[in-house]
Amino acid sequence: MLVTTSIEPPTRAELLHLYHEMLLIRRFEEQCNALFLQGKIPSTLHLYIGQEAVAVGVCSALRPDDFVLGTHRPHGHALAKGVSSRSIMAELFGKVTGCCKAKGGSMHVGDMAVGMFPAIAIVGANAPIAVGSALSAKMRGTQQVTIAFFGEGGSNEGAVHEAMNMAAIWQLPVLFICENNLYGASTPISQVVAVENVADRAAAYGIPGVIVDGNDVLAVQEATRIAVERAREGKGPTLLECKTYRLCGHSRSDACNYRTRDEEAEWRDKDPLVRLSRYITEVAQLATAEEIAQVAEEVEAIMQDAINFAEESPEPQPEEALLHVFWEGN
């Protein structure tokens, strides 16, 4: 059963919105997978299927002017922060209407207009940039909070530890969100991390280390709200570890032969979308199965619109390769 510690339970409208956002990410990724197999997306993909509750839970606790930095699995982060499905899909198609004008592709989607930095594919490299963003907010006195998403594999990167250390020293308004899906590519976390939880490492920097069920969107939202409030009050960063699981391969070339089918089945029973749907219809009894199906229809319409937009958008012209780049010297 889905459990939340919120003093005020979420309303029907809030729950349906969370479900809508999670389902949008799920269907976006499933459609991307199909479009890739059709040869319409000209790059590899790192899909977010199974981890939707993390992105939606975190971003639902933010202000519109807060900032998010994703990693090489960024579609879910971008959609949850408000980047349009049209512009992301067009970016994946390599069209000029893409959110990064066809210069970023799958691993670099973003839109600063909604506070989503173009994602950074280098593992752990977004954490120091998030610290810079948080330092800027503190110096400007805006109370904006910055989020850095990374995986449990990224938690072993020196850049992440340097970022947490600096953020702690300067009490910066930044949240470090570790999406622990148990595998760094094909390597299980037990082979590369000696502590039981990534969040245990927060003690080294004197900041809170919080562990949450990453497949429970309400639990993620509540933990994020607490950490965000703390950051806005000038009390510094939090390391939030979300225990989750990707229900797909690391990338499109990954057959997942390093995982057992029993393990995968166990995690499919914890599917965050199924859990939230059951909570809404059976536990909270705030919507019917027919109303959940209506949300699915709305999402399908959004997805078809995004695909149509991407397919009909123009290709970039060769000379546009020289735009939006920094040239040093002549």
Protein Blocks (a to p, Z undefined) as FASTA:
>chain_A
ZZdfbfbacdfklmmmmmmmmmmmmmmmmmmmmmmmnopagcdcddfehilmmmmmmmmm
pcfkbccdddfblmlmmmmnopafklmmmmmnopakbmnlopnommlgccfknopacddf
bghklmmmmmmmmmmmmmnonopacdddddfklmmpmklmmmmmmmmmnopabdddddde
hiahjacfklmpfbfblklmmmmnopacddddfkbmklmmmmmmmmmmmmmnonapaddd
dddddfbdfblmlgolmbcfklmmmmmmmomklmmmmmmmmmnopacfklmmmmmmmmmm
mmmmmmmmmmmpccddfklmmgoiacehZZ
